[in-house]
Amino acid sequence: MRYRMLFFILLLFPCFAMAATPNDSLSEQKADTTKPWKYTGQYAIMLNQISFRNWAAGGESSLSGRASVDYHLVYKKKRFSFDHTAHLAYGMVGYLHKRVQKTDDKLDLIFAVSSQFSKKWYFTSLLSFKTQFSKGYKNPDFSHEISDFMAPAYLTVSIGFRYKSPKNFELYMSPLAGKVTFVLDQYLANQGAYGVKKAVTDSLGNVLIPGERTAGQIGFNILSSYQAQIMKNIQFKTRINLYNNYLEDDPSQRWQLDMDWNNEVAFKINKYFSTVLLLQLKYDPNTLFPVYENNEIVDQEARLQWKQSLGISFLYSIK
C-alpha cells in the first residue's frame, strides 16, 4: 500500500508545480517575460464494442475500453531545465455474461535534470520508472498470476547526453545507467520471474530459501522520441527505449538489448475524436516464454512481444 501512495504523490506532482508558478515574485516576472513552467498533455478514452446474435460463424459479444494520460511538464531557466514526462494507460475488455480481462496497464514516469552546453545538446541526469497498476493473469479464469503492481517494476538512474532538435526529435544516450528490477510479489519472486534469483526448494517443492525480490544491472541506456504531422489530419508519434547490461553472466546474451518501442498514429476526425492505431513492441531477455514439444514444456526462451489496438478515441489536449 505504501508503494501505491508514493506513486500517486508522484502523479500529482505536476498539479502542485503548476499551482506554484504564480508565486514567483513580481520582479522576476518583469525581468523574464517567458514563463519558466510549461505543461502539455493529452487525455484519451478509447472504446470498442462488438455484438453477435444468431451469428452462424460464432463469436463473443464484448465491450472494451482504454483510458490514457500523457503529459510533459518542463521548467526552464537560462541553461537549466527540469523535465517530467508520464505515460499512463489502463484498458479492459468484458465479454457478455462471462469475464473481464485486462488489455492494457502502464505506469511510465521519467524525470530529467539538464544543463545546456550548446544550442542542441544537454548534459542530463535521468530517472525513469516503469510498472503496472494491477494484477495480470495468463489464464482467463485468473488462476495463473504473471504480474502485479511493483512486480515487475524497473527503476533506471543514468547520466548522459541529450540532443533536442526543433523538429520534434529527441535522443538521450547514457554510457552509465544503473537499473534495478523489482518483483515484490513473493509468489513471482520464488519462480525467478523477470530475472530475479528464484527460490531454493526441496524435492517436494517446499521453499527453503525465498526468491530474491530485486536484481541490479549496470549498462548503457538509449531513449529516443519523434513526432510528425504526416498530413493535416494524421499525426505520428514514436518513442523507443533500449538498455544493455554490461554485467550479464552469460556471454551469449551479453549484447542482447532490452527494448520497449511504442508507436501511435492518430487519424483526426474532428477537434475531439480520432481513430487511433497503437503498436507496441517489447523484448526482454529476462522475460521467458515456455517452449512446447508434444504438448509438454521442454524449455523457456525470450521472445519478441507484440501488442496492437485500433479504435475510436475521445482526445483532449492541453498545449
C-alpha positions in Angstrom: 0.0 0.0 0.0 2.8 2.4 0.8 4.3 2.0 -2.7 0.9 2.9 -4.3 0.7 6.1 -2.1 4.2 7.1 -3.1 3.4 6.9 -6.8 0.1 8.6 -6.5 2.0 11.5 -5.0 4.4 11.5 -8.0 1.5 11.6 -10.4 0.1 14.6 -8.6 3.4 16.5 -8.7 2.6 18.4 -11.9 -0.5 19.9 -10.3 1.4 21.2 -7.4 4.2 22.5 -9.7 1.7 24.4 -11.9 0.0 25.8 -8.8 3.3 27.1 -7.5 4.1 29.1 -10.7 2.1 32.2 -9.8 4.1 32.6 -6.6 7.1 34.0 -8.5 8.0 37.4 -7.3 6.8 40.4 -9.4 10.4 41.5 -10.1 11.2 38.1 -11.6 8.1 38.2 -13.8 9.0 41.6 -15.1 12.6 40.6 -15.7 11.6 37.5 -17.7 8.5 37.6 -19.8 8.9 33.9 -20.7 7.1 31.7 -18.1 9.6 29.1 -16.7 6.9 26.4 -16.4 5.2 24.7 -19.4 2.7 21.9 -19.4 1.4 19.9 -22.3 -0.9 16.9 -22.0 -3.2 14.6 -23.9 -6.1 12.7 -22.3 -7.8 9.9 -24.2 -10.6 7.4 -23.9 -10.9 4.6 -26.5 -14.0 2.4 -26.8 -14.7 -0.6 -29.0 -17.9 -2.8 -29.0 -19.0 -5.9 -30.9 -22.1 -7.9 -30.5 -23.5 -11.2 -32.0 -27.0 -12.7 -32.2 -27.9 -15.8 -34.2 -24.5 -15.5 -35.9 -23.7 -18.8 -37.6 -20.0 -18.2 -37.8 -19.7 -17.7 -34.0 -18.1 -15.1 -31.8 -18.4 -13.4 -28.4 -20.1 -10.1 -27.7 -17.7 -7.8 -25.9 -17.2 -4.2 -24.8 -13.6 -2.9 -24.4 -12.2 0.4 -23.3 -8.9 2.1 -22.7 -8.1 5.3 -20.8 -4.7 7.0 -21.1 -2.9 10.2 -19.9 0.3 11.5 -21.5 1.7 14.7 -20.2 5.0 16.7 -20.2 6.0 19.2 -17.6 9.0 21.5 -18.2 10.8 24.1 -16.1 13.5 26.0 -18.0 15.5 28.9 -16.7 18.6 30.0 -18.6 20.7 26.9 -19.2 19.0 24.8 -16.5 15.9 22.7 -17.2 13.8 20.1 -15.4 11.5 17.7 -17.4 8.9 15.3 -16.1 7.1 13.0 -18.6 4.4 10.5 -17.8 2.7 7.8 -19.9 -0.3 6.2 -18.1 -2.8 3.7 -19.5 -5.3 1.2 -18.4 -7.7 -0.9 -20.5 -10.2 -3.7 -20.0 -12.5 -5.9 -22.1 -15.7 -7.5 -20.9 -17.4 -10.5 -22.5 -21.1 -10.7 -22.1 -22.2 -12.6 -19.0 -18.7 -14.2 -18.8 -15.5 -12.5 -17.7 -13.5 -9.2 -17.6 -9.8 -9.1 -18.7 -7.1 -6.5 -18.6 -5.9 -5.4 -22.0 -3.5 -2.6 -21.1 -1.8 -1.5 -18.0 1.1 1.0 -18.0 2.7 3.4 -15.5 5.7 5.0 -17.1 7.4 8.0 -15.4 10.6 9.9 -16.4 12.3 12.7 -14.5 15.3 14.6 -16.1 17.6 17.4 -14.9 19.6 19.0 -17.7 22.3 21.7 -18.2 22.6 23.1 -21.8 26.1 23.4 -23.1 25.4 24.1 -26.8 22.4 25.0 -29.0 21.0 21.5 -29.2 23.0 19.5 -26.6 22.4 19.0 -22.9 24.2 17.2 -20.1 21.4 15.2 -18.5 20.8 13.2 -15.4 17.7 11.0 -15.8 15.5 8.8 -13.7 12.8 6.5 -15.2 10.3 4.2 -13.5 8.0 1.6 -15.1 5.4 -0.7 -13.7 1.7 -1.5 -13.9 -1.3 -0.7 -11.7 -2.9 -4.1 -11.0 -2.5 -7.9 -11.3 -2.2 -9.6 -14.6 -3.1 -13.3 -15.4 -2.1 -15.7 -18.0 -5.5 -17.5 -18.0 -9.0 -16.1 -18.3 -10.0 -17.8 -15.0 -7.5 -15.8 -13.0 -5.7 -19.0 -11.9 -2.2 -18.1 -13.1 -0.8 -14.8 -11.9 2.0 -13.3 -14.0 2.3 -9.7 -12.8 1.2 -7.1 -10.2 2.0 -3.6 -9.0 5.8 -3.5 -8.5 6.1 -7.0 -9.9 7.8 -6.3 -12.1 8.9 -2.6 -11.8 12.0 -1.1 -13.4 13.9 1.8 -11.9 16.7 3.3 -14.0 19.1 6.1 -13.0 21.6 7.3 -15.6 23.8 10.2 -16.7 24.5 11.1 -20.3 23.9 13.5 -23.2 20.7 14.7 -24.7 20.1 16.0 -28.2 16.9 18.1 -28.8 16.0 19.1 -32.3 13.5 21.8 -33.1 11.8 19.3 -35.4 10.3 17.2 -32.6 13.2 14.8 -32.3 15.0 13.9 -29.1 17.8 11.5 -28.4 19.3 10.6 -25.0 22.4 8.5 -24.7 23.9 7.3 -21.4 27.1 5.2 -21.2 26.5 4.6 -17.5 23.0 3.6 -16.3 22.0 1.6 -13.2 18.9 -0.5 -13.4 17.0 -2.2 -10.6 14.3 -4.8 -11.3 11.7 -5.2 -8.5 9.5 -8.2 -8.1 7.8 -7.5 -4.8 5.2 -10.3 -5.2 6.8 -13.2 -3.4 5.0 -15.8 -5.4 6.5 -14.5 -8.6 9.9 -13.9 -7.0 10.1 -17.6 -5.9 9.7 -18.5 -9.5 12.6 -16.3 -10.5 10.3 -14.2 -12.7 11.7 -11.2 -14.7 15.4 -12.1 -13.9 15.5 -12.2 -10.1 17.1 -15.1 -8.3 14.5 -17.8 -7.8 13.8 -19.7 -4.5 15.6 -22.8 -3.4 13.2 -25.7 -2.9 13.4 -29.3 -1.7 12.3 -32.3 -3.7 8.7 -31.8 -2.7 8.7 -28.1 -3.9 8.7 -26.6 -0.4 10.6 -23.3 -0.3 13.8 -23.4 1.7 15.2 -20.0 0.8 12.8 -17.5 -0.7 13.4 -15.9 -4.0 15.1 -12.5 -4.1 12.8 -9.6 -4.9 15.3 -7.3 -6.6 18.0 -7.6 -9.2 20.6 -5.0 -10.2 22.3 -4.2 -13.5 24.7 -1.6 -14.9 24.8 -0.8 -18.6 24.0 1.7 -21.3 20.7 3.4 -21.9 19.3 5.0 -25.1 15.9 6.8 -25.3 14.6 8.5 -28.4 11.3 10.1 -29.4 9.9 11.7 -32.6 6.6 13.0 -33.7 5.4 14.3 -37.1 2.3 15.7 -38.7 2.2 13.4 -41.7 -0.9 15.0 -43.2 -3.3 17.7 -42.0 -5.4 15.1 -40.1 -2.7 12.4 -39.5 -0.2 12.6 -36.6 2.5 10.0 -35.9 4.4 9.6 -32.6 7.1 7.1 -31.7 9.4 6.5 -28.8 11.9 3.8 -28.1 13.9 2.7 -25.0 17.0 0.5 -25.3 19.1 -0.9 -22.5 22.0 -3.3 -22.4 23.5 -4.9 -19.3 27.4 -4.8 -19.0 27.4 -7.4 -16.3 25.4 -10.2 -18.0 26.9 -13.5 -16.8 26.0 -15.5 -19.9 28.4 -14.4 -22.7 25.8 -15.5 -25.4 23.4 -12.9 -24.0 25.8 -10.1 -23.3 24.7 -8.0 -26.3 21.0 -8.7 -26.1 19.0 -5.5 -25.8 16.0 -4.7 -23.6 13.7 -2.9 -26.0 10.4 -1.1 -25.5 9.1 0.6 -28.6 5.7 2.5 -28.7 4.1 3.8 -31.8 0.9 5.8 -32.3 -0.9 7.0 -35.4 -3.9 9.3 -34.9 -6.4 9.9 -37.7 -8.2 13.1 -36.7 -12.0 13.1 -37.3 -12.7 16.5 -35.6 -11.5 18.5 -32.7 -12.2 15.9 -30.1 -12.5 12.5 -31.9 -9.9 10.5 -33.7 -9.3 6.9 -34.9 -6.1 5.8 -33.1 -3.8 2.9 -34.0 -1.4 1.8 -31.3 1.5 -0.6 -31.7 4.0 -1.7 -29.0 6.9 -4.0 -29.4 8.9 -5.3 -26.4 11.9 -7.6 -25.9 13.3 -8.5 -22.6 15.9 -11.4 -22.3 14.7 -11.9 -18.7 11.1 -12.4 -19.6 10.8 -16.1 -20.7 8.1 -18.0 -22.5 7.6 -21.8 -22.5 8.7 -23.9 -25.4 6.4 -26.8 -26.0 7.2 -30.2 -27.6 4.4 -32.8 -27.8 2.2 -30.7 -25.5 5.0 -30.6 -22.8 7.2 -27.7 -21.7 10.7 -28.6 -22.6 12.4 -25.2 -22.3 12.0 -21.5 -21.9 13.1 -18.6 -24.2 12.8 -14.9 -24.6 10.6 -13.7 -27.5 9.5 -10.5 -29.1 6.3 -9.3 -27.5 3.7 -7.5 -29.8 0.6 -5.6 -28.9 -1.7 -3.7 -31.3 -5.0 -1.9 -30.9 -7.3 0.2 -33.1 -10.3 2.2 -32.0 -12.2 5.4 -31.8 -10.9 7.8 -29.2 -12.0 10.9 -27.4 -8.9 13.1 -27.2 -8.4 16.2 -25.2 -5.1 18.1 -25.5 -3.5 20.9 -23.5 -0.8 22.8 -25.3 
